[in-house]
Amino acid sequence: MSRLRLGVNIDHVATIRNARGAAYPDPMRAAELAIGAGADGITAHLREDRRHISDADIEALAVITRKRGQPLNFEMAVTQEMETIALRHLPHAACLVPERREEVTTEGGLDVAGGHNVIAPVVRRLVDAGIRVSCFVDAVPEQVAAAKSVGAQVVELTTGFYCDAVRDRSPEAPALLERLRVTAREAHRLGLEVHAGHGIDYETVKAVAAIPELAELNIGHFLIGEAIFVGLVPAIQRMRVLMDEARVGLAA
């Protein structure tokens, strides 16, 4: 079995920077440190309201990741503005996500089934430009099937509901984990590469990483928060160790 990749989301370095309107902390420095610490790629979400990552950040990240030979995963809403930006910078991957201006963070997955006629042409144009397209979806087989039907090569399953349930000590946590497992198997059966992310921390990462169909985890908010106490490099390295431990014993 191939090594489970770790994508590090650096959005919230920009959140801290923007709180003071300063030039620091610099998300580009965070990207460099993350790559040096063993990250397999950098993820950044350019929101409509630019609450954290900026257009200049995306431009700089595109340069840095190409220079370092690492993929940039550009999280984007399905809008004409974001499509234009993606086609300008040509990141390795574009992950289509839902976005509401009033939300604190992404709340659940993209309704690909309900938005098929809008999403499919965007996916086609991005794929034609050489961008690997992912849809961020809830762990629901219907949404996975819809992602396949619009032409996405990847699905990223949202782990937020499971991770919240674990932290809340909810009895629903095992069922939510099983839903992730079942949906990952179905996505793999359909020929999609399977990723997962949202809300993952040290407590929840092993159970998620042990799902054999997963190829990549994308983790951000927890790592940036943990970095306040231990530093970004040790935080990422610890996450990497836990991911690797979770894969031990899985069938090749």
C-alpha positions, -999 to +999 in steps of 0.1 A: +000+000+000+013+034-009+022+060+017-007+081+029+000+117+019-003+147+041-015+180+027-010+209+051-036+237+050-020+271+058-052+293+058-050+301+094-015+315+093-031+341+071-060+345+096-035+355+124-017+378+100-049+395+089-061+401+125-035+429+128-033+438+092+005+431+094+028+413+070+034+385+095+031+356+102+039+349+066+019+320+050+048+315+025+072+308+054+046+284+068+045+266+034+083+263+033+084+250+068+056+225+062+073+211+031+106+208+051+087+190+079+074+163+055+042+177+041+034+162+007+016+193-005+001+227+005-036+235+006-050+270+006-086+282+003-092+315-014-126+326-001-149+351-017-145+375+012-107+370+014-109+365+052-076+347+053-057+337+021-053+366-004-049+367-041-012+376-036-008+345-013-021+322-041+002+338-066+032+334-043+022+298-033+020+288-069+056+299-074+069+283-042+053+250-047+065+247-083+100+256-072+099+230-044+083+204-067+053+201-043+016+202-053-006+232-045-042+222-037-064+252-044-097+251-025-123+271-043-160+278-045-177+270-078-178+305-091-166+323-123-142+344-103-125+314-087-124+294-119-106+324-136-081+325-108-075+287-109-070+289-147-045+318-143-023+300-118-028+264-128-024+247-094-017+210-094-052+204-079-084+223-074-108+211-047-144+224-052-160+233-018-192+249-007-190+284+006-214+307+025-202+341+035-218+339+070-202+305+079-172+304+103-157+275+084-168+251+057-200+234+070-204+200+053-197+189+018-206+203-017-240+192-030-226+178-063-258+159-071-279+190-067-255+212-086-245+189-114-254+212-143-234+241-128-204+220-115-198+197-145-188+225-170-164+240-144-148+206-138-144+201-175-127+234-181-103+228-151-095+193-162-089+204-198-064+229-184-044+201-167-057+207-132-066+176-111-101+182-098-115+171-064-150+175-049-153+180-011-183+159-002-201+144+027-196+107+032-227+098+012-225+074-017-249+095-038-225+125-036-195+103-045-214+090-076-223+126-085-186+136-083-177+108-106-205+119-130-193+155-133-158+143-142-138+148-110-108+126-105-108+128-067-133+130-039-123+144-005-146+131+022-154+155+050-143+141+084-157+171+104-188+153+116-169+123+129-141+144+145-167+166+163-185+135+175-153+121+190-144+154+208-180+156+221-178+120+232-209+113+212-222+078+209-227+085+171-189+085+165-185+048+156-214+050+131-199+081+115-165+065+112-182+034+096-199+058+071-166+072+061-152+036+056-182+025+035-181+057+013-144+055+008-148+019-005-175+030-028-155+059-041-125+036-047-147+011-065-158+039-089-122+046-098-119+079-078-088+087-057-100+092-021-089+120+002-103+131+036-101+162+057-117+187+081-114+188+119-087+161+121-064+163+152-041+139+171-070+122+187-089+114+155-062+110+129-054+073+134-089+060+129-092+080+097-058+072+084-064+035+089-091+036+062-072+017+035-087+034+004-075+069+015-046+084-004-043+117+013-054+137+044-056+175+044-052+190+078-048+227+087-066+244+117-054+219+143-018+220+131-017+258+131-032+259+166-008+232+179+021+252+164+015+280+189+026+257+216+052+234+200+061+250+167+048+241+132+076+216+123+071+194+154+033+196+150+035+184+115+061+157+123+039+143+151+009+141+128+031+124+102+042+098+128+005+091+138-005+087+102+023+062+095+015+043+127-021+039+116-011+024+083+011-003+098-004-037+093-028-027+064-027-050+035-004-040+006 
